[in-house]
Each structure stands twice: as C-alpha cells, then as structure tokens.
C-alpha cells in the first residue's frame, strides 16, 4: 500500500461526520526521521504542551528514535500507519500496530496526533482506521494498548472508545532510556483492551 488512501470510517451502527478527513499510507524506512520528530512533539517536546496528550511532566527523554522505528518497520507482524491532511501534505498523525497471531491480538502504540492539529477529531479517525486495519488484515479479535496509569484523561479517552482496563499493572521501566526516563516515582503502566469482534468464547481480560 504505497499510495495515499482516503480514510474509511467503519461504525457498527452509525457513521460519524467529520469536518476534516485524513489520508493514510504505510510507513517506509525513509519516514523514520519524520515519525520520530512527530511522536516526540506529541508527547515530550515543548510543542507537546500545545495539545492535551503531553506526558512531559511524567516522563522525559525521547519517546522513540529513528533506529528503533527502522527495527519496527522491518519486523514481521509490525506496521506503522501514517496519516496526512487531505488538503495539506503534512504528517498529521501515526500509529504502530503489532500482531500476536497465537492470541489473535493486536497491540496499538505510538498513537500520535500533531499537537497543533488536536481537537479536530483526527484521533478518532486514526483509532478507527487502526482497528479496521487489524481486523481486515490480521483478523485480530482484540486490540490492546499500554497506558501510564497516571494519565487519567488519556485513559478516559480510550474508555469512551470501548477500551477497558484489564487490571494488569507493571512498573514503568526505570532503566530503559529508549522508552524515556521517569520524572516521578511510582509510575505504573496498565493494559487496556477492546474486543474488535464478537467471539464465541468468553475471553479472560487477564490473558
């Protein structure tokens, strides 16, 4: 999928109306620098304070780097989707998806919207596209993500879009500079999960 594609929104019962639409494509190695800059600006750089997704008060350092992104892009069952404004050729957002076939589960990470473009419904569009991609491409039944527990506003956003707390907790890694450096003690990560389609069996959230 090398060409830009108009974003298709799939809703179960209703179709939302958005004032701004995005196009998207799959990231390549030539995009690593741009993705790194976007993700850092959305979470930890000074520019992140323009939006509501900043975690700069909790975690410092880079959120990712070009080398790590290159590893992701070249890894099996990993993909990064890039999103662009339909009327402006600038990178608006991105999301990383990883598939675990044995559990029919996709992981969502590096979900970023450019800070000066937040509040326009782009996040909902990107999330919807990521979920649809995981269903259509991998036949994933669940989407999981890791979120810092001390980000209640972010958790509330995901709750509104069907992601539930699995009650899994782990301490924020204290000695992995590629993930960032904790600025506060006691940071924890929780796992949120959303069922992407009905399953015949009831699945334990703590799987």
Beta strands, then each sheet from edge to edge (+ up, - down):
strand 1: 5-6
strand 2: 22-26
strand 3: 59-60
strand 4: 78-85
strand 5: 91-100
strand 6: 105-113
strand 7: 142-148
strand 8: 164-171
strand 9: 181-182
strand 10: 188-195
sheet 1: 1+ 2- 4+ 5- 6+ 7+ 10- 8+
sheet 2: 3+ 9-
end
